[in-house]
């Protein structure tokens, strides 16, 4: 069975998401804004925790407790959701891509090829993001399509220096924006698994950003978070290098997890795959067990809570608000967006 593919073109890069705003933010009659969060609640054994009520949650907005309007438990069969698995051949070495391909095959063909969510495979190369047309729960058919896909030697290599790194960063960020826009055309919640060590961070003591560049980074951060929420996308970073990855490099992103309030705080690392994943409520997993990590990420789609709360108007455009959702039940963890940018 042949599964056709298509390339995400410039249409999606310029795709307007204004019509999708109601998926994440609704204006209330009182003049405030009602915001909906997808909250994954799991036990220490990573099992979903059912049966929680609004009284079991506490929401902090900029460290101040806000009233929760409603809490709704959602099962995967109740609402549409889908998964996009990205094989990043731009930022993974060619020999490692073959390994990742085999790991994805194992995932697709597990459980006799029956996937829990409608899934599509995306392959990112120097030519752009190639998406298998249509979503399917038939993992065997998706694997046939993956086997037919051609992933040639990339022209931009990880050893190409700062200029090659800059080009890989640009291609990766463009592909992410396109996938977010594409996700906005799909119904319900979307889980995007990006199998990659991440794109180059382009940061450090020898790299200084001008004020204009910092403003561009800040604008990109604001737009990405806005569009991901509107498209109902959660991002996951699955690093397939495992023990081969330098531990200092693999954990460097943790210095940038706190949201930024202005362009003066902006760094290119604020746009890294790992940072955006954590801040969207997803996971960052560093292991060569791509098959197992993919299953762990997509387990977030089995059950979650939709938490609705009202925010006050911001004092100025792009005012950053940190978010923390807590529960009073011992031994369980609630994971969701870590912040958002409020508007007047």
One Martini backbone bead per residue (centre of mass of N, CA, C, O) as a GRO file, in nm:
protein
  344
    1UNK     BB    1   0.092   0.038   0.026
    2UNK     BB    2   0.057   0.369  -0.080
    3UNK     BB    3   0.175   0.678   0.063
    4UNK     BB    4   0.132   0.987   0.027
    5UNK     BB    5   0.304   1.299  -0.020
    6UNK     BB    6   0.377   1.624   0.129
    7UNK     BB    7   0.469   1.964   0.118
    8UNK     BB    8   0.531   2.218   0.326
    9UNK     BB    9   0.457   2.527   0.247
   10UNK     BB   10   0.425   2.870   0.245
   11UNK     BB   11   0.133   2.870   0.330
   12UNK     BB   12   0.186   2.779   0.628
   13UNK     BB   13   0.382   3.007   0.710
   14UNK     BB   14   0.123   3.223   0.648
   15UNK     BB   15  -0.083   3.116   0.830
   16UNK     BB   16  -0.388   3.196   0.966
   17UNK     BB   17  -0.518   3.178   1.325
   18UNK     BB   18  -0.769   3.351   1.406
   19UNK     BB   19  -1.005   3.129   1.378
   20UNK     BB   20  -0.860   2.955   1.633
   21UNK     BB   21  -0.881   3.113   1.907
   22UNK     BB   22  -1.124   2.960   2.055
   23UNK     BB   23  -0.956   2.706   2.150
   24UNK     BB   24  -0.798   2.890   2.388
   25UNK     BB   25  -0.970   3.173   2.370
   26UNK     BB   26  -1.229   3.342   2.558
   27UNK     BB   27  -1.463   3.582   2.576
   28UNK     BB   28  -1.610   3.740   2.834
   29UNK     BB   29  -1.866   3.924   2.975
   30UNK     BB   30  -1.663   4.062   3.202
   31UNK     BB   31  -1.381   4.119   3.015
   32UNK     BB   32  -1.234   3.881   3.024
   33UNK     BB   33  -1.052   3.563   3.004
   34UNK     BB   34  -1.092   3.241   2.879
   35UNK     BB   35  -0.889   2.964   2.969
   36UNK     BB   36  -0.754   2.666   2.818
   37UNK     BB   37  -0.625   2.365   2.964
   38UNK     BB   38  -0.406   2.102   2.922
   39UNK     BB   39  -0.404   1.836   3.171
   40UNK     BB   40  -0.162   1.617   3.286
   41UNK     BB   41  -0.229   1.332   3.498
   42UNK     BB   42   0.010   1.152   3.701
   43UNK     BB   43   0.179   0.905   3.821
   44UNK     BB   44   0.473   0.752   3.912
   45UNK     BB   45   0.385   0.528   3.675
   46UNK     BB   46   0.237   0.702   3.436
   47UNK     BB   47  -0.058   0.707   3.516
   48UNK     BB   48  -0.360   0.794   3.488
   49UNK     BB   49  -0.576   1.028   3.672
   50UNK     BB   50  -0.885   0.988   3.777
   51UNK     BB   51  -1.161   1.177   3.920
   52UNK     BB   52  -1.119   1.474   3.922
   53UNK     BB   53  -1.173   1.791   4.070
   54UNK     BB   54  -1.165   2.123   4.121
   55UNK     BB   55  -1.073   2.081   4.431
   56UNK     BB   56  -0.790   1.931   4.334
   57UNK     BB   57  -0.715   2.217   4.230
   58UNK     BB   58  -0.443   2.459   4.161
   59UNK     BB   59  -0.405   2.798   4.036
   60UNK     BB   60  -0.118   2.977   3.908
   61UNK     BB   61  -0.088   3.331   3.835
   62UNK     BB   62   0.180   3.475   3.904
   63UNK     BB   63   0.149   3.326   4.201
   64UNK     BB   64  -0.163   3.359   4.179
   65UNK     BB   65  -0.463   3.268   4.270
   66UNK     BB   66  -0.711   3.121   4.061
   67UNK     BB   67  -1.011   3.068   3.954
   68UNK     BB   68  -1.196   2.780   3.878
   69UNK     BB   69  -1.449   2.706   3.661
   70UNK     BB   70  -1.346   2.425   3.521
   71UNK     BB   71  -1.350   2.053   3.500
   72UNK     BB   72  -1.249   1.815   3.240
   73UNK     BB   73  -1.262   1.493   3.154
   74UNK     BB   74  -1.058   1.327   2.899
   75UNK     BB   75  -1.097   1.100   2.647
   76UNK     BB   76  -0.985   0.986   2.349
   77UNK     BB   77  -1.286   0.901   2.246
   78UNK     BB   78  -1.432   1.190   2.281
   79UNK     BB   79  -1.194   1.333   2.121
   80UNK     BB   80  -1.010   1.465   1.891
   81UNK     BB   81  -0.689   1.320   1.788
   82UNK     BB   82  -0.329   1.358   1.715
   83UNK     BB   83  -0.019   1.245   1.547
   84UNK     BB   84   0.321   1.370   1.500
   85UNK     BB   85   0.608   1.225   1.345
   86UNK     BB   86   0.942   1.345   1.358
   87UNK     BB   87   1.207   1.314   1.123
   88UNK     BB   88   1.530   1.463   1.173
   89UNK     BB   89   1.755   1.492   0.899
   90UNK     BB   90   1.903   1.767   0.969
   91UNK     BB   91   2.003   1.690   1.294
   92UNK     BB   92   2.080   1.405   1.193
   93UNK     BB   93   2.268   1.166   1.123
   94UNK     BB   94   2.261   0.946   0.872
   95UNK     BB   95   2.312   0.683   1.038
   96UNK     BB   96   2.092   0.757   1.257
   97UNK     BB   97   1.841   0.757   1.081
   98UNK     BB   98   1.823   0.452   1.043
   99UNK     BB   99   1.772   0.393   1.340
  100UNK     BB  100   1.515   0.561   1.371
  101UNK     BB  101   1.353   0.416   1.159
  102UNK     BB  102   1.349   0.141   1.308
  103UNK     BB  103   1.211   0.247   1.567
  104UNK     BB  104   0.951   0.344   1.429
  105UNK     BB  105   0.871   0.073   1.318
  106UNK     BB  106   0.829  -0.065   1.591
  107UNK     BB  107   0.604   0.122   1.679
  108UNK     BB  108   0.402   0.082   1.440
  109UNK     BB  109   0.408  -0.256   1.480
  110UNK     BB  110   0.290  -0.250   1.732
  111UNK     BB  111   0.011  -0.402   1.818
  112UNK     BB  112  -0.029  -0.495   1.515
  113UNK     BB  113  -0.060  -0.178   1.412
  114UNK     BB  114  -0.228  -0.048   1.649
  115UNK     BB  115  -0.326   0.274   1.694
  116UNK     BB  116  -0.447   0.504   1.922
  117UNK     BB  117  -0.380   0.727   1.706
  118UNK     BB  118  -0.389   0.934   1.470
  119UNK     BB  119  -0.120   0.914   1.225
  120UNK     BB  120   0.186   1.085   1.122
  121UNK     BB  121   0.461   1.123   0.901
  122UNK     BB  122   0.761   1.323   0.932
  123UNK     BB  123   1.010   1.455   0.701
  124UNK     BB  124   1.316   1.622   0.758
  125UNK     BB  125   1.481   1.813   0.514
  126UNK     BB  126   1.640   2.024   0.299
  127UNK     BB  127   1.344   2.032   0.140
  128UNK     BB  128   1.173   1.975   0.392
  129UNK     BB  129   0.848   1.886   0.490
  130UNK     BB  130   0.734   1.551   0.484
  131UNK     BB  131   0.396   1.446   0.451
  132UNK     BB  132   0.181   1.213   0.515
  133UNK     BB  133  -0.110   1.164   0.378
  134UNK     BB  134  -0.281   1.149   0.628
  135UNK     BB  135  -0.446   0.972   0.876
  136UNK     BB  136  -0.355   0.680   1.089
  137UNK     BB  137  -0.407   0.356   1.268
  138UNK     BB  138  -0.212   0.214   1.054
  139UNK     BB  139   0.105   0.117   1.109
  140UNK     BB  140   0.173  -0.060   0.865
  141UNK     BB  141   0.111   0.151   0.645
  142UNK     BB  142   0.304   0.369   0.749
  143UNK     BB  143   0.561   0.194   0.713
  144UNK     BB  144   0.548   0.166   0.413
  145UNK     BB  145   0.577   0.470   0.359
  146UNK     BB  146   0.850   0.497   0.502
  147UNK     BB  147   1.005   0.294   0.317
  148UNK     BB  148   0.950   0.481   0.051
  149UNK     BB  149   1.112   0.693   0.163
  150UNK     BB  150   1.347   0.950   0.090
  151UNK     BB  151   1.679   0.983   0.251
  152UNK     BB  152   1.918   1.174   0.189
  153UNK     BB  153   2.191   1.336   0.172
  154UNK     BB  154   2.290   1.602   0.332
  155UNK     BB  155   2.415   1.930   0.282
  156UNK     BB  156   2.378   1.989   0.587
  157UNK     BB  157   2.609   1.980   0.839
  158UNK     BB  158   2.716   1.965   1.169
  159UNK     BB  159   3.025   2.048   1.051
  160UNK     BB  160   2.967   2.346   0.903
  161UNK     BB  161   2.930   2.539   1.122
  162UNK     BB  162   2.776   2.835   1.180
  163UNK     BB  163   2.634   2.847   0.901
  164UNK     BB  164   2.504   2.568   0.913
  165UNK     BB  165   2.357   2.615   1.181
  166UNK     BB  166   2.183   2.853   1.086
  167UNK     BB  167   2.034   2.693   0.864
  168UNK     BB  168   1.915   2.471   1.045
  169UNK     BB  169   1.756   2.656   1.227
  170UNK     BB  170   1.574   2.784   1.012
  171UNK     BB  171   1.448   2.519   0.905
  172UNK     BB  172   1.330   2.419   1.172
  173UNK     BB  173   1.148   2.664   1.243
  174UNK     BB  174   0.982   2.659   0.986
  175UNK     BB  175   0.868   2.372   1.024
  176UNK     BB  176   0.725   2.426   1.289
  177UNK     BB  177   0.531   2.643   1.185
  178UNK     BB  178   0.398   2.461   0.973
  179UNK     BB  179   0.293   2.240   1.170
  180UNK     BB  180   0.115   2.423   1.338
  181UNK     BB  181  -0.065   2.510   1.104
  182UNK     BB  182  -0.151   2.226   1.026
  183UNK     BB  183  -0.276   2.157   1.303
  184UNK     BB  184  -0.506   2.380   1.270
  185UNK     BB  185  -0.662   2.186   1.048
  186UNK     BB  186  -0.707   2.001   1.285
  187UNK     BB  187  -0.877   1.829   1.505
  188UNK     BB  188  -0.810   1.900   1.808
  189UNK     BB  189  -0.558   1.736   1.946
  190UNK     BB  190  -0.188   1.771   1.932
  191UNK     BB  191   0.096   1.551   1.889
  192UNK     BB  192   0.448   1.642   1.871
  193UNK     BB  193   0.712   1.433   1.761
  194UNK     BB  194   1.059   1.520   1.794
  195UNK     BB  195   1.320   1.354   1.636
  196UNK     BB  196   1.589   1.500   1.816
  197UNK     BB  197   1.861   1.696   1.941
  198UNK     BB  198   1.814   1.947   1.794
  199UNK     BB  199   1.873   2.260   1.732
  200UNK     BB  200   2.073   2.503   1.715
  201UNK     BB  201   2.139   2.747   1.965
  202UNK     BB  202   2.325   2.992   1.913
  203UNK     BB  203   2.497   3.010   2.192
  204UNK     BB  204   2.714   3.229   2.384
  205UNK     BB  205   3.007   3.411   2.442
  206UNK     BB  206   3.045   3.444   2.102
  207UNK     BB  207   2.729   3.532   2.100
  208UNK     BB  208   2.574   3.826   1.983
  209UNK     BB  209   2.289   4.029   2.017
  210UNK     BB  210   2.099   4.244   1.894
  211UNK     BB  211   1.826   4.427   1.950
  212UNK     BB  212   1.683   4.328   1.694
  213UNK     BB  213   1.725   4.023   1.741
  214UNK     BB  214   1.582   4.007   2.015
  215UNK     BB  215   1.307   4.100   1.908
  216UNK     BB  216   1.269   3.862   1.713
  217UNK     BB  217   1.277   3.640   1.922
  218UNK     BB  218   1.042   3.740   2.094
  219UNK     BB  219   0.830   3.735   1.868
  220UNK     BB  220   0.856   3.429   1.816
  221UNK     BB  221   0.778   3.330   2.094
  222UNK     BB  222   0.496   3.454   2.105
  223UNK     BB  223   0.385   3.326   1.841
  224UNK     BB  224   0.431   3.027   1.903
  225UNK     BB  225   0.258   3.010   2.160
  226UNK     BB  226  -0.002   3.111   2.039
  227UNK     BB  227  -0.027   2.898   1.802
  228UNK     BB  228  -0.015   2.640   1.971
  229UNK     BB  229  -0.272   2.697   2.134
  230UNK     BB  230  -0.467   2.739   1.892
  231UNK     BB  231  -0.380   2.444   1.768
  232UNK     BB  232  -0.344   2.234   1.997
  233UNK     BB  233  -0.023   2.201   2.073
  234UNK     BB  234   0.210   1.944   2.163
  235UNK     BB  235   0.551   1.918   2.250
  236UNK     BB  236   0.820   1.677   2.166
  237UNK     BB  237   1.142   1.559   2.286
  238UNK     BB  238   1.346   1.316   2.099
  239UNK     BB  239   1.655   1.189   2.181
  240UNK     BB  240   1.854   0.947   1.993
  241UNK     BB  241   2.157   0.952   2.110
  242UNK     BB  242   2.201   0.933   2.402
  243UNK     BB  243   2.515   0.849   2.510
  244UNK     BB  244   2.640   1.030   2.274
  245UNK     BB  245   2.551   1.266   2.428
  246UNK     BB  246   2.624   1.549   2.569
  247UNK     BB  247   2.525   1.637   2.881
  248UNK     BB  248   2.559   1.945   2.871
  249UNK     BB  249   2.402   1.985   2.608
  250UNK     BB  250   2.135   1.834   2.684
  251UNK     BB  251   2.098   2.043   2.955
  252UNK     BB  252   2.111   2.351   2.865
  253UNK     BB  253   1.804   2.436   2.837
  254UNK     BB  254   1.734   2.472   3.150
  255UNK     BB  255   1.822   2.786   3.152
  256UNK     BB  256   1.534   2.855   2.959
  257UNK     BB  257   1.246   2.786   3.100
  258UNK     BB  258   1.201   3.061   3.169
  259UNK     BB  259   1.020   3.307   3.099
  260UNK     BB  260   0.992   3.593   2.897
  261UNK     BB  261   0.926   3.958   2.919
  262UNK     BB  262   1.154   4.052   2.707
  263UNK     BB  263   1.390   4.129   2.472
  264UNK     BB  264   1.634   4.159   2.679
  265UNK     BB  265   1.601   3.829   2.749
  266UNK     BB  266   1.670   3.723   2.477
  267UNK     BB  267   1.731   3.398   2.329
  268UNK     BB  268   1.775   3.151   2.107
  269UNK     BB  269   1.718   2.921   2.321
  270UNK     BB  270   1.407   2.999   2.345
  271UNK     BB  271   1.375   2.824   2.053
  272UNK     BB  272   1.404   2.551   2.148
  273UNK     BB  273   1.283   2.241   2.153
  274UNK     BB  274   1.295   2.186   2.460
  275UNK     BB  275   1.163   2.445   2.566
  276UNK     BB  276   0.895   2.425   2.405
  277UNK     BB  277   0.808   2.157   2.522
  278UNK     BB  278   0.786   2.223   2.820
  279UNK     BB  279   0.602   2.486   2.782
  280UNK     BB  280   0.361   2.298   2.644
  281UNK     BB  281   0.360   2.014   2.829
  282UNK     BB  282   0.582   1.837   2.757
  283UNK     BB  283   0.866   1.639   2.664
  284UNK     BB  284   1.209   1.536   2.761
  285UNK     BB  285   1.396   1.281   2.583
  286UNK     BB  286   1.707   1.088   2.656
  287UNK     BB  287   1.717   0.825   2.419
  288UNK     BB  288   1.758   0.534   2.217
  289UNK     BB  289   1.451   0.468   2.294
  290UNK     BB  290   1.227   0.553   2.071
  291UNK     BB  291   0.994   0.360   2.109
  292UNK     BB  292   0.941   0.413   2.413
  293UNK     BB  293   0.921   0.726   2.398
  294UNK     BB  294   0.678   0.739   2.210
  295UNK     BB  295   0.482   0.596   2.400
  296UNK     BB  296   0.507   0.795   2.635
  297UNK     BB  297   0.403   1.046   2.489
  298UNK     BB  298   0.124   0.921   2.377
  299UNK     BB  299  -0.001   0.871   2.664
  300UNK     BB  300  -0.118   1.166   2.690
  301UNK     BB  301  -0.377   1.078   2.498
  302UNK     BB  302  -0.568   0.912   2.691
  303UNK     BB  303  -0.567   1.140   2.933
  304UNK     BB  304  -0.736   1.446   3.042
  305UNK     BB  305  -0.762   1.794   3.132
  306UNK     BB  306  -0.998   2.060   3.125
  307UNK     BB  307  -0.900   2.386   3.216
  308UNK     BB  308  -1.089   2.664   3.342
  309UNK     BB  309  -0.994   3.017   3.327
  310UNK     BB  310  -0.964   3.354   3.446
  311UNK     BB  311  -0.832   3.645   3.312
  312UNK     BB  312  -0.680   3.933   3.312
  313UNK     BB  313  -0.587   4.212   3.191
  314UNK     BB  314  -0.335   4.361   3.049
  315UNK     BB  315  -0.109   4.635   3.065
  316UNK     BB  316   0.048   4.499   2.820
  317UNK     BB  317   0.187   4.379   2.564
  318UNK     BB  318   0.315   4.078   2.614
  319UNK     BB  319   0.238   3.960   2.900
  320UNK     BB  320   0.386   3.762   3.122
  321UNK     BB  321   0.261   3.435   3.239
  322UNK     BB  322   0.272   3.221   3.484
  323UNK     BB  323   0.214   2.861   3.528
  324UNK     BB  324   0.044   2.658   3.788
  325UNK     BB  325  -0.046   2.320   3.851
  326UNK     BB  326  -0.210   2.182   4.131
  327UNK     BB  327  -0.225   1.916   4.374
  328UNK     BB  328  -0.358   1.737   4.674
  329UNK     BB  329  -0.229   1.477   4.564
  330UNK     BB  330  -0.031   1.232   4.633
  331UNK     BB  331   0.194   1.126   4.375
  332UNK     BB  332   0.118   1.357   4.168
  333UNK     BB  333   0.121   1.502   3.829
  334UNK     BB  334   0.101   1.824   3.673
  335UNK     BB  335   0.077   1.901   3.314
  336UNK     BB  336   0.152   2.213   3.140
  337UNK     BB  337   0.159   2.508   3.077
  338UNK     BB  338   0.401   2.764   3.189
  339UNK     BB  339   0.274   2.991   2.987
  340UNK     BB  340   0.174   3.333   2.884
  341UNK     BB  341   0.050   3.594   2.660
  342UNK     BB  342  -0.089   3.881   2.740
  343UNK     BB  343  -0.360   4.109   2.664
  344UNK     BB  344  -0.545   4.408   2.667
   0.00000   0.00000   0.00000
